[in-house]
Amino acid sequence: MTGATIPEDAIELVRNPRARRTRLSFDPTSGRVRLTLPPRASAAKALRWAVVQHAWLEAQRARLPQPRPFVPGTTLTVDDRPLTIDHRAEAPRTPRVEDARLVVGGPAEMVERRVAAWLRREALALLAVDTAHYAALAGVTVSGVSVGDPRGRWGSCAHHGAIRYSWRLVLAPRAVRRATAAHEVAHRVHMDHSPRFHALVAELYGREPVAERDWLRANGAALHWYGRSPDGSPAGARGG
């Protein structure tokens, strides 16, 4: 790929009023390139520089997680349970767990979409239980639990009491998912990240969730590559 360039339409241009220099970065979650510019920097000049940084781009792409499409034969770990996707045309179209298999019926071209929808439902069900558990321990109410597919956070707690999670937590270890729920429930008491907040998280979870935070830092980007086709484009995990 020597001499190749980065297509301009693959570069996200962002102006940051606090930036002091032009900076090229790579998002391992989406695989997109971001070009950050100071307020008065020339966009055209910065783009000319960015598009020829092919060596840097190759190195970044080499470190990307592998896509894990929701196709027959793919093994997913859901709530610490390995499940291999098994397509059987004659089976019910709604996925169901049979031993260590996730059986999906109907047309083969619908497998990815049905698996993605099933994972969202499982995520919501599990996280609703986790949230209720920690809310009871904290003595707080949660007005609603929902799931989406944000790129930048695993959970969020609104001032009115609703908590929203990334559905991809269903693919993380159970301990990581539950630690995230404890974190968000603690925000019903402290809407900050003060020492009091972290002390409450540790009290609810039973200990400081250092290992769980480390796991997400090391493996979180890979969760966003589930449901992607081999070329890296979203396949069965669209939606927000």
N, C-alpha and C positions, 0 to 999 in steps of 0.2 A: 504494500500500500504506500510505498515511498513516493513522495510527490503529490499524494492525494490531499484534498482539502476537506474541511468541514462545510457542508452545505449551509448557506446563510439561514435557510428556513428551519434548520435544526438548532439554531442558537437563540436562546431567550435573552433579549436585551433588557437590562434593568438599570435605571438610574437611581443612585443612592446619594442623598444629600450629604451623608457623612463619609462617603468614599473619598479617599485621597489619591487613589490611582486606579487604573483599569485592571480588572481582575477576571480571569477565566476560571470557572469552577465546573464541577461535574456532579450531577445528582444521581447517586447509585440507586435511588428509589425508582426514578423514571427513566434514567439513561439519557437525560437531556443535558445539553451544555448551557451554562448561564454565563453571560458576559455582563459584569457589573461596571458601571461607569460613574465617575464623579459628575456633578451637575453640568459642568461646562465642557466636558470632553467631547471631541468629535466622534459621533457614532460611526460615520463612514470610515474614518481612519482606524478606529478600534476594530471594526468588523474585518477590514483588510488584514489586520494583524492576526485576528482570531482564526480566520478560515484556513490559514496555512499551518496551524499548530497540530499537524497530523500525528507527529510522533507522540506528543503528549496525549492526544485523544486515543491512540492505539493502546497506550499504557493504561489509561483509565478504563477503557472497554474490556481489557483483558481481566480486570478485577471485578467485573460485573457478576452478580449472581446468575446462575443458570435459570432460564425460563422453566416453569413447571406447569405446562398446560393441563387442563382438567380433561384428560383423555383416558380411554381404557388402558389399564396397566400402570397408571401413575399412582403412587402411594402417598397418601396424606396422613398426617398425624393430627387427630382431632381429640381434644381433651385427653391427651397422652395415649391415645389408642390408634395404632397404625391401621389404615383402611385403604385397600387397593380398589380403585375404580374398576367395576366390572359391568360392561354393557351387555345386556341380554334383551334383544328386541321384543321378546314376548313378555317380559316382566312388567310390573306396574311402572308407569312413567315417573311417579314420585320416588326419588331415591330412598332406599332403605338399607339398614345395616344388617348383614348376615355374616355372623362370625367376624372374620377380619376383612370383609369385602363390603364395598358400598355399591349395591346393585342398582343400576339405572336401566329402565326400559324405554321403549319407543324408538324413534328414528335416531340413527347414529349422530346426525348433524346437530341434534339437540342436547347431546350429553353434556357438553361444556356449560351451557346455559343452565341446565337443571342442577348440575353439581354446584355451580356458583350460588344459585338461589337456595339450595339446601344448606350450604355452609353459612349463608347469612342468617337463615332461620335458627340453625344450631347456635351460632354466635349470640344471637339475641336471647335465646332461651337460657344459655349458660350464664351470660353476663347479667341477665335479670336476677337469677338466683344468687350469683356472687354479690351483686349490689345490695339486694335485700338483706343478705347475711351481714354485711359490714354496716349497713344503715342501722340495723337493729342494735349492733354492738355500740355504735356511736350515738344512738338515741336521736337520730335525725330522720327526716322524711325526704324521699326522692320523688319528684312529681312525675317523672317518666324516664324510661330507658330506651334508647334507640341505637342503631348501628348505621355507619356510613363507611366511606372509603377515603378518608383524608390522607394526604401524603405526609403532612408535617407533624401529626400528633396521634397518640394512641387513645386518648380520651379527652373529654372536656366536660366541665361542669358549669352550667349557667347559674346566674344569680337567682333565678326563679326556681331552681331545684332540679332541673332536668339534666340528665347525664347522657352523653353520646360517646360511643366507642367506635374504634375501627373494627369492622367485622373480622379482619385478618388475625385478631388475637385468638380466634378459635383454632388457628394453626400453630400457635405458640404453645410452649409447655403450660400445663394447668397452673403451675405456680406463678408463672409470669402473668397470665391472664388475671388471676386472683389478686396479685399484687397491684396490678393496674386498677382493678376495681376498688381496692382499699385506698389507693391514692386519690381517686376521684371522689369517693365518699368523704374522705377527710376534707376535701374542699367545701363540703357543705358546712363545715365549722370554721375553717380558715381559708379564705379566698386568696391565698398567697403561698409562698414557699418558705415561710419563716421557720425557725427552729421549732416553734410550737406545732406547726403543721407536720413537719417530719417526725416529731415525737408522737403525734397522733397516728400517723401512718404505721409506725412501728408498733404502737399499742394495738391497733386494729388487726394488723397482719400477724402479729406475734413476734416479730423481730424486724430489724431494719432490712428492707428488701434490696440489699446491695447486689447480690448475685442475679436477681431478676432484672434490675436496671442494666447491669453489665450484659446480660444475655440480649436484651433489646438493642443495645448499642452495637453489639457484634453481629447480630442476626436479623435485626429489624428490616433492613433493606431487602433481604432475601424474601421476606414474607410478601413484599409487593410484586414479586416476580412469579408468584403462583397465579395461575389463570392466564398467563401470557403464552402466546404461540412461540415457536422456536426462533422467529425473527425478532422477538421482543415486543411485539404489538399486543395490546390487550385482546384476549380471546373470550373467555367466559366470565370475566370478573368486572365487567363494566358497571357503572353506577356510582352514586355518591351518597 
